[in-house]
Amino acid sequence: MVGGSYSFSATAPLRPFPSSGSPGVLRNELPMSSAAEHNPGDPAPATGYYEEYDVPGNPTGRVVHVNEGETLPGRLRGFTWRLLPAAAC
């Protein structure tokens, strides 16, 4: 559009932050996974099978067994590891 004018109007009210301990999504953020995520290079908090997740949170298909205290394998920036439940192994 050449020579036109633009206007912006914020008609939607802003939502307040939920009080501490209150579940919910803050503004437009996506809810975090309930599973604890661990970064590559961190020590494993427990012995078990860990599944790798990419930046958007999708499983990559890579699963490794790590003993408690051992370093989680390195990978690409933004990738994380989640401990699999014993029933899933």
N, C-alpha and C positions, 0 to 999 in steps of 0.2 A: 504494500500500500504506500504510494508515494504522496507526500504532502498531507497525509491524514493526521489526526490527533489520537492519542491513546489516553485512556483513563483507567484508573485502578480503584476499586472500591472493596474494602474488606468488610463484607457483611456478616460473615460467620463469626460468632463470638469465640474468643480464645478459651480453651479449657484450662482450668487450674491444674497444677501438679497435684497428684494424689498425695495424701498424707503418708508419712513413712510407714512402711509395713503394709500399705494398701496395695493389693494387686491391681494391675491394669497397665495400659499402654500410655506412655507419655507423648502427647501431641501426635506426630506422625511417625513415630519410631515403630519398627516391627518388634513384636515380643521376642525376648531371648528364649532360647531353648532351655528347658528345665534341666537338661543334662549338663554336668560340669565339663567345661572345655579346657584343654591344656595345650600350651604352646609347644612346638618342637624345641628340644633342648632343655625343657623343664624336667625335673625328676618325677617319675611316676608316683602318684600318691598311694597306689595299691597294685598288687600283682594281678595281672589279667590280660585279656585281649583288648586292644585299643583300635578303634576304627578312625580312619583319617577323613576329615571333612574339608572341602574347598572353601574359598572365600564367601560365596553365597550361602554356605551351610549344607551343601549336598554331599552325600557320601561318595568318596572316590573309588571305593572297592578295595582299598588297601587296608589290611588288618595285620597287626603285629602283636606278638606276645612280649610283654615287658614285665620284669620283676620290680617290686617296690623299691624305689630309690634309684633305679637305673634311669638313664637319660632317654627321653622319648626321641625317636628318630627325627632328624632334620628334614625339611621339605621346603617347598616354596613359601614365600612370604604370605602371611594371612591364613595359611592352612592351620587347622587345629586337630587335636585328638580327643576322642571321648571313650571312656571306659565302657565296654559292652557288658550288659548284665550276664551273669553266669548262665541263665536259661537260653540266651541267644547263641552261646558258643556251642 
